[in-house]
Amino acid sequence: MDCNHNDPDPRGWVSEFGGAVRSGDPAAVGYLLGWRVVRWLPAPVARMLFTIGADLASDRGRGMEQLRANLSRVVGPENVTRSLVRASVRSYARYWLEAFRLPSLAKDDDLLGRLAPNVVGLSTLDAAVASGRGLILVLPHTGNWDMAGVLMAQRYGSFTTVAERLRPEVLYDAFVRFRTGLGFEVLPLTGGPAPFPILRERLESGGTVCLMGERDLRKTGVPVEFFGEIARMPSGAVRLARDTGAALHVAHSYFTPDGWGFSVSDEISVGSDITAGVQKMADIFAANIAAYPADWHMLQPLWLADLDADRLERGLDRREGDAG
């Protein structure tokens, strides 16, 4: 693929990189270098380097204790093999490889033509957008969710999403610039205007909102059964659907050997019981993740059984405060 490497705002990157260096955060420096350097590497060289890095990170499938614990819920402990763990970390590395190259990949005039035929439920998605009711797509951290966003932006126009406010601030700014450049409207989860009223406004005007749905970043989620154990998941997507009448669908992204696959569920019916709605969402997440377990990029604790007591108590305290 002949990618256009021209940067529309090189001074913006220089400013962000300088801020990352001054922050003293090696991760921020690494991410910003990745966006600058990886797009210039020949694709086979970049793939080889990221595969080697993934295998080192996973100790060739022997390490990644939390990832193993998460996958054991999906496939059963006896099926969490070195091969699966290695494939899972390689999948995560592929996400980052593609993220670093995405500003160039997204300029490929043929990209939408490669993505759209791989959407299971494309007619459902087309109809939901065309209905004018507003559309909420909620998806887990699988495959390349940013590529799913590129598909949405190129086929239907801009949509609104919410991003975790990363530290240092320069890294968050870089992620916002990256996704804004792809056609996303990005709202901060914290540290800015409350996102929920803005999302509601976008939906009431017939717009589209895309939300990541299985990580309880604010520790205010509702308990659901997920692969047979209790986890907490955010309820925002379900509450938005209830309050606005927008259509709520689960989307899923996964990798194919030479591209990407996506699926869109039928509409989730939402009533007054928010927890029941989140459970429906979680059930669809589970079915999709079980079909492509290696592409689920969940390296953090998710289930209550894996959360330490202090973190769990902080989450419960926050939920009680929000309820009040």
ROSE-520762 format. One record per residue: residue number from 0; residue in three letters; x, y, z of N, C-alpha, C in turn. Coordinates in steps of 0.05 Angstrom, whole numbers, plus 5000, padded with zeros to 4 digits. Layout:
N
NODE   i  aa  nc1  nc2  nc3 cac1 cac2 cac3  cc1  cc2  cc3
NODE NUM ALA    X    Y    Z    X    Y    Z    X    Y    Z
...
//
This chain:
324
NODE   i  aa  nc1  nc2  nc3 cac1 cac2 cac3  cc1  cc2  cc3
NODE   0 MET 5017 4976 5000 5000 5000 5000 5018 5025 5000
NODE   1 ASP 5012 5043 4982 5028 5068 4980 5015 5089 4998
NODE   2 CYS 5027 5093 5021 5015 5112 5040 5026 5140 5037
NODE   3 ASN 5010 5159 5041 5018 5187 5041 5028 5194 5069
NODE   4 HIS 5053 5202 5071 5065 5207 5097 5065 5236 5105
NODE   5 ASN 5054 5253 5088 5054 5282 5094 5039 5287 5120
NODE   6 ASP 5051 5303 5137 5039 5310 5163 5027 5338 5160
NODE   7 PRO 5001 5341 5164 4989 5367 5162 4997 5387 5183
NODE   8 ASP 5008 5377 5205 5014 5395 5228 5040 5386 5241
NODE   9 PRO 5063 5388 5228 5088 5379 5240 5095 5395 5265
NODE  10 ARG 5089 5421 5265 5095 5437 5288 5080 5428 5313
NODE  11 GLY 5055 5419 5308 5039 5408 5331 5053 5384 5343
NODE  12 TRP 5064 5367 5326 5078 5343 5337 5103 5352 5352
NODE  13 VAL 5118 5370 5341 5142 5379 5354 5136 5391 5382
NODE  14 SER 5115 5407 5383 5107 5418 5409 5099 5396 5429
NODE  15 GLU 5083 5377 5420 5075 5355 5437 5099 5338 5446
NODE  16 PHE 5117 5333 5428 5140 5317 5435 5158 5331 5455
NODE  17 GLY 5161 5357 5452 5176 5373 5472 5163 5371 5499
NODE  18 GLY 5136 5373 5499 5122 5370 5525 5125 5343 5537
NODE  19 ALA 5126 5322 5520 5130 5295 5531 5157 5292 5543
NODE  20 VAL 5178 5303 5530 5205 5301 5540 5206 5316 5567
NODE  21 ARG 5194 5340 5568 5195 5355 5593 5180 5341 5615
NODE  22 SER 5160 5325 5608 5145 5311 5629 5161 5289 5642
NODE  23 GLY 5182 5280 5629 5198 5258 5640 5184 5231 5639
NODE  24 ASP 5162 5229 5624 5147 5204 5622 5156 5188 5598
NODE  25 PRO 5170 5166 5601 5180 5151 5578 5158 5140 5560
NODE  26 ALA 5135 5133 5572 5113 5123 5556 5103 5144 5536
NODE  27 ALA 5100 5169 5546 5091 5191 5529 5111 5196 5507
NODE  28 VAL 5137 5196 5513 5157 5199 5492 5155 5177 5472
NODE  29 GLY 5152 5152 5482 5150 5129 5464 5126 5130 5445
NODE  30 TYR 5103 5137 5456 5079 5139 5439 5082 5160 5417
NODE  31 LEU 5093 5184 5425 5095 5205 5405 5116 5198 5384
NODE  32 LEU 5138 5185 5392 5157 5176 5372 5145 5155 5354
NODE  33 GLY 5128 5138 5366 5115 5117 5349 5098 5130 5327
NODE  34 TRP 5082 5150 5333 5066 5163 5313 5084 5176 5291
NODE  35 ARG 5108 5185 5299 5125 5198 5279 5141 5178 5263
NODE  36 VAL 5151 5157 5276 5171 5140 5263 5159 5116 5248
NODE  37 VAL 5139 5103 5261 5129 5078 5251 5117 5081 5223
NODE  38 ARG 5104 5103 5218 5091 5106 5191 5111 5107 5169
NODE  39 TRP 5137 5113 5176 5157 5115 5155 5171 5088 5150
NODE  40 LEU 5167 5069 5167 5180 5043 5164 5165 5027 5142
NODE  41 PRO 5180 5011 5126 5166 4993 5108 5148 4974 5124
NODE  42 ALA 5124 4969 5114 5105 4953 5129 5116 4926 5139
NODE  43 PRO 5130 4911 5122 5141 4885 5132 5160 4888 5155
NODE  44 VAL 5177 4909 5154 5196 4914 5175 5181 4922 5201
NODE  45 ALA 5161 4939 5199 5146 4947 5222 5131 4923 5235
NODE  46 ARG 5119 4906 5218 5105 4882 5229 5125 4864 5243
NODE  47 MET 5149 4860 5231 5168 4842 5244 5177 4853 5271
NODE  48 LEU 5182 4880 5272 5191 4892 5297 5169 4890 5319
NODE  49 PHE 5145 4895 5312 5123 4894 5331 5117 4865 5340
NODE  50 THR 5121 4846 5322 5117 4818 5329 5139 4809 5349
NODE  51 ILE 5163 4817 5343 5185 4810 5361 5180 4823 5389
NODE  52 GLY 5172 4848 5389 5166 4861 5414 5144 4848 5430
NODE  53 ALA 5123 4839 5415 5101 4825 5429 5110 4799 5441
NODE  54 ASP 5127 4784 5426 5136 4758 5437 5154 4762 5461
NODE  55 LEU 5170 4783 5461 5186 4789 5484 5169 4797 5508
NODE  56 ALA 5148 4813 5503 5130 4822 5524 5115 4798 5537
NODE  57 SER 5108 4779 5521 5093 4756 5531 5111 4733 5540
NODE  58 ASP 5137 4737 5538 5156 4715 5544 5149 4691 5527
NODE  59 ARG 5143 4696 5501 5135 4676 5482 5111 4660 5492
NODE  60 GLY 5092 4674 5505 5067 4661 5514 5068 4650 5542
NODE  61 ARG 5091 4653 5555 5093 4642 5583 5085 4662 5604
NODE  62 GLY 5085 4688 5597 5079 4709 5617 5051 4720 5616
NODE  63 MET 5048 4746 5623 5023 4761 5621 5002 4748 5640
NODE  64 GLU 5007 4749 5666 4991 4735 5685 4962 4745 5685
NODE  65 GLN 4957 4772 5684 4930 4782 5684 4915 4775 5658
NODE  66 LEU 4929 4777 5636 4917 4769 5611 4909 4740 5612
NODE  67 ARG 4926 4723 5623 4919 4694 5625 4894 4691 5642
NODE  68 ALA 4892 4706 5665 4869 4703 5682 4844 4712 5668
NODE  69 ASN 4846 4733 5652 4822 4742 5637 4814 4722 5616
NODE  70 LEU 4833 4712 5600 4827 4693 5579 4816 4667 5591
NODE  71 SER 4824 4660 5616 4814 4635 5627 4784 4636 5631
NODE  72 ARG 4772 4660 5636 4743 4662 5638 4730 4658 5611
NODE  73 VAL 4744 4665 5589 4732 4663 5563 4733 4635 5551
NODE  74 VAL 4756 4622 5554 4760 4596 5540 4764 4573 5560
NODE  75 GLY 4765 4579 5586 4771 4558 5606 4800 4557 5611
NODE  76 PRO 4808 4553 5637 4837 4553 5644 4853 4533 5628
NODE  77 GLU 4842 4510 5622 4857 4489 5608 4863 4497 5579
NODE  78 ASN 4849 4517 5568 4853 4525 5540 4870 4550 5537
NODE  79 VAL 4879 4561 5560 4897 4585 5558 4925 4575 5553
NODE  80 THR 4931 4570 5528 4957 4558 5520 4977 4581 5515
NODE  81 ARG 5002 4573 5513 5023 4592 5505 5016 4604 5478
NODE  82 SER 5006 4587 5460 4999 4597 5434 4978 4618 5434
NODE  83 LEU 4957 4615 5451 4936 4635 5453 4947 4661 5465
NODE  84 VAL 4962 4659 5486 4973 4683 5499 4991 4698 5479
NODE  85 ARG 5008 4683 5465 5026 4696 5446 5009 4709 5424
NODE  86 ALA 4989 4696 5414 4972 4708 5393 4957 4732 5404
NODE  87 SER 4949 4732 5429 4934 4755 5440 4952 4779 5442
NODE  88 VAL 4977 4775 5452 4995 4798 5454 5004 4808 5426
NODE  89 ARG 5007 4790 5408 5012 4799 5380 4989 4815 5369
NODE  90 SER 4965 4807 5375 4941 4822 5366 4941 4850 5378
NODE  91 TYR 4948 4852 5404 4950 4879 5417 4972 4895 5404
NODE  92 ALA 4995 4883 5398 5016 4897 5385 5008 4906 5357
NODE  93 ARG 4992 4890 5343 4982 4898 5317 4964 4922 5319
NODE  94 TYR 4948 4923 5340 4931 4947 5344 4949 4972 5345
NODE  95 TRP 4970 4971 5361 4988 4995 5363 5003 5001 5338
NODE  96 LEU 5012 4980 5324 5025 4984 5298 5006 4999 5279
NODE  97 GLU 4982 4990 5278 4962 5003 5260 4955 5031 5270
NODE  98 ALA 4953 5034 5296 4947 5061 5307 4968 5081 5299
NODE  99 PHE 4993 5073 5301 5015 5091 5294 5015 5097 5264
NODE 100 ARG 5005 5079 5247 5005 5083 5218 4978 5093 5208
NODE 101 LEU 4958 5094 5226 4931 5100 5217 4928 5128 5204
NODE 102 PRO 4942 5149 5214 4939 5175 5200 4946 5173 5171
NODE 103 SER 4965 5156 5164 4972 5152 5135 4953 5132 5122
NODE 104 LEU 4946 5110 5136 4928 5090 5124 4901 5102 5117
NODE 105 ALA 4892 5121 5134 4865 5132 5130 4863 5149 5105
NODE 106 LYS 4886 5157 5094 4886 5173 5069 4884 5156 5044
NODE 107 ASP 4884 5130 5048 4882 5112 5025 4854 5113 5014
NODE 108 ASP 4851 5121 4988 4825 5124 4976 4809 5098 4975
NODE 109 ASP 4824 5075 4976 4810 5049 4974 4803 5037 5001
NODE 110 LEU 4810 5051 5023 4806 5039 5049 4777 5033 5055
NODE 111 LEU 4759 5052 5050 4731 5047 5056 4720 5023 5040
NODE 112 GLY 4729 5021 5016 4721 4998 4999 4730 4972 5009
NODE 113 ARG 4752 4972 5025 4763 4947 5037 4748 4941 5063
NODE 114 LEU 4739 4962 5077 4727 4958 5104 4698 4950 5102
NODE 115 ALA 4682 4965 5087 4653 4962 5087 4644 4934 5081
NODE 116 PRO 4656 4919 5061 4646 4892 5055 4650 4873 5078
NODE 117 ASN 4667 4880 5097 4673 4862 5119 4656 4867 5144
NODE 118 VAL 4635 4883 5141 4618 4889 5164 4594 4870 5163
NODE 119 VAL 4592 4852 5183 4568 4836 5186 4546 4853 5199
NODE 120 GLY 4524 4857 5186 4503 4874 5196 4505 4902 5184
NODE 121 LEU 4518 4905 5161 4521 4932 5149 4494 4945 5143
NODE 122 SER 4475 4929 5133 4448 4940 5127 4434 4950 5153
NODE 123 THR 4439 4935 5175 4428 4944 5201 4440 4971 5208
NODE 124 LEU 4466 4974 5205 4480 4999 5211 4470 5022 5193
NODE 125 ASP 4468 5016 5167 4458 5037 5149 4430 5047 5157
NODE 126 ALA 4413 5028 5164 4385 5035 5171 4385 5051 5197
NODE 127 ALA 4401 5043 5216 4402 5058 5242 4411 5086 5238
NODE 128 VAL 4431 5091 5222 4441 5118 5217 4420 5134 5202
NODE 129 ALA 4407 5121 5182 4387 5135 5166 4361 5142 5180
NODE 130 SER 4356 5128 5202 4331 5132 5216 4327 5159 5228
NODE 131 GLY 4350 5173 5234 4349 5199 5247 4343 5199 5276
NODE 132 ARG 4340 5175 5288 4335 5173 5317 4359 5179 5334
NODE 133 GLY 4382 5178 5322 4407 5178 5338 4416 5149 5341
NODE 134 LEU 4442 5145 5341 4453 5118 5342 4475 5117 5363
NODE 135 ILE 4474 5096 5380 4495 5091 5399 4507 5064 5392
NODE 136 LEU 4533 5064 5387 4548 5040 5383 4566 5036 5407
NODE 137 VAL 4564 5013 5420 4581 5007 5443 4597 4982 5437
NODE 138 LEU 4623 4983 5443 4640 4961 5435 4662 4956 5455
NODE 139 PRO 4672 4932 5457 4694 4926 5475 4721 4932 5462
NODE 140 HIS 4742 4930 5477 4769 4935 5467 4779 4910 5452
NODE 141 THR 4771 4908 5427 4778 4885 5411 4788 4894 5384
NODE 142 GLY 4805 4878 5371 4814 4884 5344 4825 4912 5343
NODE 143 ASN 4817 4927 5322 4826 4954 5319 4801 4972 5319
NODE 144 TRP 4794 4981 5343 4769 4997 5346 4773 5025 5333
NODE 145 ASP 4797 5034 5331 4801 5060 5316 4795 5056 5286
NODE 146 MET 4801 5033 5275 4795 5028 5247 4764 5027 5244
NODE 147 ALA 4751 5016 5263 4721 5016 5263 4712 5045 5262
NODE 148 GLY 4725 5063 5277 4718 5091 5277 4723 5104 5250
NODE 149 VAL 4745 5096 5237 4751 5107 5210 4728 5098 5191
NODE 150 LEU 4720 5073 5193 4697 5064 5176 4673 5081 5181
NODE 151 MET 4666 5087 5206 4642 5103 5212 4646 5131 5201
NODE 152 ALA 4669 5143 5205 4673 5171 5197 4672 5174 5166
NODE 153 GLN 4684 5154 5152 4686 5156 5123 4659 5149 5110
NODE 154 ARG 4644 5131 5122 4619 5123 5109 4595 5142 5117
NODE 155 TYR 4595 5151 5142 4572 5166 5152 4578 5195 5161
NODE 156 GLY 4603 5202 5164 4610 5228 5174 4618 5226 5204
NODE 157 SER 4625 5249 5215 4636 5249 5242 4617 5238 5263
NODE 158 PHE 4628 5227 5284 4613 5218 5307 4627 5227 5332
NODE 159 THR 4614 5223 5354 4624 5233 5380 4632 5209 5398
NODE 160 THR 4655 5212 5411 4664 5191 5429 4675 5204 5454
NODE 161 VAL 4682 5188 5474 4693 5198 5499 4720 5184 5504
NODE 162 ALA 4740 5199 5513 4766 5188 5517 4775 5192 5546
NODE 163 GLU 4788 5172 5557 4800 5174 5583 4821 5196 5583
NODE 164 ARG 4822 5213 5603 4843 5234 5604 4869 5222 5614
NODE 165 LEU 4887 5217 5596 4912 5204 5602 4931 5225 5615
NODE 166 ARG 4951 5214 5629 4972 5231 5640 4999 5221 5629
NODE 167 PRO 5017 5240 5622 5015 5269 5625 4995 5280 5604
NODE 168 GLU 4988 5305 5609 4968 5318 5592 4975 5319 5563
NODE 169 VAL 5001 5321 5557 5010 5322 5530 5004 5296 5515
NODE 170 LEU 5003 5273 5529 4996 5248 5517 4966 5247 5510
NODE 171 TYR 4950 5257 5528 4921 5259 5522 4917 5277 5498
NODE 172 ASP 4930 5300 5498 4927 5318 5475 4935 5305 5449
NODE 173 ALA 4956 5288 5449 4964 5274 5425 4943 5255 5416
NODE 174 PHE 4931 5240 5435 4910 5221 5427 4886 5235 5416
NODE 175 VAL 4879 5258 5427 4856 5273 5417 4863 5283 5389
NODE 176 ARG 4887 5294 5385 4894 5303 5358 4894 5281 5338
NODE 177 PHE 4903 5257 5346 4903 5234 5329 4875 5227 5320
NODE 178 ARG 4857 5225 5339 4830 5216 5333 4813 5238 5319
NODE 179 THR 4818 5263 5327 4805 5285 5313 4813 5286 5284
NODE 180 GLY 4838 5280 5278 4848 5279 5251 4835 5257 5234
NODE 181 LEU 4824 5237 5248 4810 5215 5234 4780 5221 5230
NODE 182 GLY 4771 5244 5241 4743 5251 5237 4726 5246 5261
NODE 183 PHE 4738 5240 5285 4722 5236 5309 4720 5262 5324
NODE 184 GLU 4697 5266 5338 4695 5287 5358 4700 5273 5385
NODE 185 VAL 4720 5283 5400 4729 5270 5424 4723 5288 5448
NODE 186 LEU 4709 5277 5468 4703 5290 5493 4719 5277 5515
NODE 187 PRO 4730 5293 5534 4744 5281 5556 4725 5269 5577
NODE 188 LEU 4733 5245 5587 4717 5232 5607 4716 5249 5633
NODE 189 THR 4739 5261 5640 4742 5278 5664 4758 5302 5656
NODE 190 GLY 4757 5322 5674 4774 5346 5670 4763 5365 5649
NODE 191 GLY 4738 5364 5643 4725 5382 5624 4696 5383 5629
NODE 192 PRO 4680 5394 5610 4651 5394 5614 4641 5365 5616
NODE 193 ALA 4621 5360 5632 4610 5333 5635 4602 5323 5607
NODE 194 PRO 4611 5299 5599 4605 5290 5572 4576 5281 5568
NODE 195 PHE 4563 5272 5589 4536 5260 5585 4516 5280 5572
NODE 196 PRO 4514 5305 5581 4495 5323 5568 4503 5329 5539
NODE 197 ILE 4528 5330 5533 4536 5335 5505 4529 5311 5488
NODE 198 LEU 4534 5287 5498 4526 5263 5483 4496 5262 5478
NODE 199 ARG 4481 5269 5498 4452 5269 5496 4443 5289 5474
NODE 200 GLU 4456 5312 5474 4450 5332 5454 4456 5322 5426
NODE 201 ARG 4479 5309 5422 4486 5298 5396 4465 5278 5387
NODE 202 LEU 4457 5260 5405 4437 5240 5397 4410 5252 5391
NODE 203 GLU 4402 5271 5406 4376 5284 5402 4375 5298 5375
NODE 204 SER 4398 5306 5364 4399 5318 5338 4404 5298 5316
NODE 205 GLY 4402 5272 5323 4404 5251 5303 4433 5241 5298
NODE 206 GLY 4452 5249 5315 4479 5241 5311 4486 5213 5321
NODE 207 THR 4511 5206 5318 4521 5180 5326 4541 5183 5349
NODE 208 VAL 4539 5166 5369 4558 5165 5391 4569 5137 5392
NODE 209 CYS 4596 5135 5395 4610 5109 5397 4624 5109 5424
NODE 210 LEU 4620 5088 5440 4631 5086 5466 4643 5059 5471
NODE 211 MET 4667 5059 5484 4678 5033 5493 4663 5025 5517
NODE 212 GLY 4657 4998 5519 4636 4991 5538 4641 4971 5560
NODE 213 GLU 4665 4959 5561 4668 4938 5581 4686 4945 5605
NODE 214 ARG 4700 4968 5603 4718 4976 5625 4705 4998 5641
NODE 215 ASP 4703 4994 5667 4690 5013 5686 4710 5033 5695
NODE 216 LEU 4718 5052 5678 4739 5071 5684 4733 5089 5707
NODE 217 ARG 4708 5097 5710 4700 5115 5732 4692 5101 5758
NODE 218 LYS 4693 5074 5757 4686 5058 5781 4657 5064 5790
NODE 219 THR 4640 5069 5771 4612 5074 5778 4593 5055 5763
NODE 220 GLY 4604 5034 5751 4589 5016 5735 4570 4998 5751
NODE 221 VAL 4553 4984 5736 4533 4966 5749 4543 4937 5747
NODE 222 PRO 4537 4920 5766 4546 4893 5765 4531 4876 5745
NODE 223 VAL 4546 4861 5729 4534 4843 5709 4548 4816 5711
NODE 224 GLU 4535 4795 5701 4549 4770 5698 4563 4769 5671
NODE 225 PHE 4588 4763 5671 4605 4764 5647 4622 4739 5647
NODE 226 PHE 4617 4721 5629 4631 4695 5628 4629 4681 5655
NODE 227 GLY 4605 4682 5668 4600 4667 5692 4609 4679 5718
NODE 228 GLU 4621 4703 5717 4630 4717 5741 4620 4746 5740
NODE 229 ILE 4622 4759 5763 4611 4786 5765 4633 4807 5759
NODE 230 ALA 4626 4824 5741 4642 4848 5734 4624 4872 5734
NODE 231 ARG 4637 4896 5736 4621 4920 5733 4627 4933 5706
NODE 232 MET 4606 4942 5693 4608 4955 5667 4593 4981 5668
NODE 233 PRO 4603 5001 5652 4590 5027 5652 4562 5026 5640
NODE 234 SER 4545 5042 5651 4516 5042 5643 4509 5065 5624
NODE 235 GLY 4529 5082 5617 4524 5106 5602 4509 5101 5576
NODE 236 ALA 4518 5081 5561 4505 5076 5535 4476 5069 5538
NODE 237 VAL 4469 5053 5558 4442 5045 5562 4425 5069 5572
NODE 238 ARG 4436 5085 5590 4422 5108 5600 4417 5128 5577
NODE 239 LEU 4436 5132 5560 4432 5150 5537 4410 5140 5519
NODE 240 ALA 4409 5114 5514 4388 5103 5497 4361 5106 5510
NODE 241 ARG 4359 5102 5536 4334 5105 5550 4325 5134 5550
NODE 242 ASP 4343 5153 5554 4336 5181 5557 4330 5194 5530
NODE 243 THR 4342 5185 5508 4339 5199 5482 4323 5183 5462
NODE 244 GLY 4318 5158 5466 4305 5141 5446 4323 5133 5423
NODE 245 ALA 4349 5138 5426 4368 5130 5405 4370 5100 5404
NODE 246 ALA 4377 5090 5380 4381 5061 5377 4408 5053 5389
NODE 247 LEU 4408 5031 5405 4432 5021 5417 4439 4995 5404
NODE 248 HIS 4464 4993 5394 4474 4969 5382 4502 4963 5393
NODE 249 VAL 4509 4937 5395 4536 4929 5401 4551 4925 5375
NODE 250 ALA 4575 4937 5374 4593 4933 5351 4617 4917 5361
NODE 251 HIS 4629 4903 5342 4653 4887 5349 4673 4890 5326
NODE 252 SER 4698 4891 5334 4720 4893 5315 4739 4869 5320
NODE 253 TYR 4749 4857 5299 4768 4835 5302 4787 4836 5278
NODE 254 PHE 4809 4822 5280 4828 4821 5259 4824 4797 5241
NODE 255 THR 4830 4800 5215 4833 4777 5197 4862 4777 5189
NODE 256 PRO 4871 4755 5176 4900 4754 5170 4910 4777 5154
NODE 257 ASP 4893 4788 5136 4903 4809 5119 4885 4834 5120
NODE 258 GLY 4869 4837 5141 4851 4860 5143 4836 4860 5169
NODE 259 TRP 4811 4869 5167 4795 4874 5191 4767 4863 5187
NODE 260 GLY 4754 4854 5208 4726 4846 5208 4711 4862 5229
NODE 261 PHE 4685 4866 5223 4668 4881 5242 4641 4868 5242
NODE 262 SER 4626 4872 5264 4598 4863 5265 4582 4883 5280
NODE 263 VAL 4557 4885 5274 4538 4902 5287 4513 4886 5295
NODE 264 SER 4506 4887 5321 4484 4871 5330 4457 4883 5322
NODE 265 ASP 4436 4868 5326 4409 4880 5325 4406 4900 5348
NODE 266 GLU 4386 4917 5346 4382 4937 5367 4376 4924 5393
NODE 267 ILE 4388 4934 5414 4382 4925 5442 4358 4941 5452
NODE 268 SER 4338 4926 5460 4314 4940 5472 4321 4949 5500
NODE 269 VAL 4315 4974 5506 4322 4986 5532 4296 4995 5545
NODE 270 GLY 4293 4986 5570 4270 4995 5586 4279 5011 5610
NODE 271 SER 4264 5011 5631 4271 5026 5655 4292 5013 5672
NODE 272 ASP 4297 4987 5669 4317 4973 5684 4344 4975 5671
NODE 273 ILE 4360 4994 5681 4386 4999 5669 4404 4975 5671
NODE 274 THR 4405 4962 5694 4422 4938 5698 4415 4916 5678
NODE 275 ALA 4389 4912 5673 4381 4892 5653 4392 4899 5625
NODE 276 GLY 4391 4925 5619 4401 4934 5593 4431 4929 5590
NODE 277 VAL 4446 4935 5612 4475 4931 5611 4481 4901 5610
NODE 278 GLN 4465 4884 5622 4469 4856 5621 4465 4846 5592
NODE 279 LYS 4445 4856 5578 4442 4848 5550 4466 4856 5534
NODE 280 MET 4477 4879 5539 4501 4889 5525 4524 4870 5531
NODE 281 ALA 4528 4863 5557 4550 4845 5565 4547 4818 5552
NODE 282 ASP 4523 4808 5550 4519 4781 5538 4528 4781 5508
NODE 283 ILE 4523 4803 5494 4532 4805 5466 4562 4808 5465
NODE 284 PHE 4573 4824 5483 4603 4826 5485 4614 4798 5488
NODE 285 ALA 4603 4782 5506 4614 4756 5513 4614 4738 5488
NODE 286 ALA 4591 4737 5474 4589 4720 5451 4610 4728 5430
NODE 287 ASN 4613 4754 5425 4633 4763 5405 4661 4758 5414
NODE 288 ILE 4668 4763 5439 4695 4758 5449 4702 4728 5448
NODE 289 ALA 4682 4711 5455 4687 4682 5454 4693 4673 5426
NODE 290 ALA 4682 4687 5405 4688 4679 5378 4716 4687 5369
NODE 291 TYR 4727 4708 5381 4754 4718 5374 4770 4724 5399
NODE 292 PRO 4776 4705 5416 4787 4711 5442 4815 4724 5441
NODE 293 ALA 4831 4717 5421 4858 4729 5419 4857 4758 5413
NODE 294 ASP 4835 4768 5402 4833 4797 5395 4821 4814 5416
NODE 295 TRP 4816 4803 5440 4806 4819 5463 4830 4830 5478
NODE 296 HIS 4834 4856 5478 4858 4868 5489 4852 4877 5518
NODE 297 MET 4848 4858 5536 4842 4864 5563 4865 4854 5581
NODE 298 LEU 4884 4872 5586 4907 4865 5602 4904 4873 5631
NODE 299 GLN 4882 4887 5638 4878 4897 5665 4857 4880 5679
NODE 300 PRO 4857 4881 5706 4835 4867 5721 4808 4878 5713
NODE 301 LEU 4789 4860 5709 4762 4868 5701 4741 4858 5721
NODE 302 TRP 4743 4832 5728 4723 4820 5746 4728 4828 5775
NODE 303 LEU 4707 4829 5790 4709 4838 5818 4728 4820 5834
NODE 304 ALA 4729 4795 5827 4747 4776 5841 4776 4783 5837
NODE 305 ASP 4783 4798 5816 4811 4805 5811 4818 4833 5821
NODE 306 LEU 4799 4848 5831 4804 4875 5841 4813 4874 5870
NODE 307 ASP 4833 4889 5877 4842 4889 5905 4821 4903 5921
NODE 308 ALA 4821 4898 5947 4800 4907 5965 4798 4938 5966
NODE 309 ASP 4821 4952 5966 4820 4981 5967 4808 4992 5942
NODE 310 ARG 4815 4982 5919 4804 4992 5893 4774 4986 5892
NODE 311 LEU 4766 4963 5901 4738 4956 5901 4722 4974 5919
NODE 312 GLU 4733 4980 5943 4719 4997 5962 4717 5026 5951
NODE 313 ARG 4738 5036 5937 4736 5062 5925 4714 5063 5905
NODE 314 GLY 4711 5042 5889 4690 5041 5869 4663 5042 5882
NODE 315 LEU 4659 5026 5903 4633 5025 5917 4626 5052 5929
NODE 316 ASP 4647 5065 5941 4642 5091 5953 4633 5112 5932
NODE 317 ARG 4646 5110 5909 4639 5130 5888 4611 5125 5877
NODE 318 ARG 4603 5099 5875 4576 5093 5866 4556 5105 5885
NODE 319 GLU 4561 5101 5911 4542 5111 5931 4541 5142 5930
NODE 320 GLY 4564 5155 5925 4564 5184 5923 4548 5193 5899
NODE 321 ASP 4552 5180 5876 4537 5187 5852 4507 5183 5856
NODE 322 ALA 4499 5162 5870 4471 5156 5875 4458 5178 5892
NODE 323 GLY 4475 5189 5909 4464 5210 5926 4462 5236 5912
//
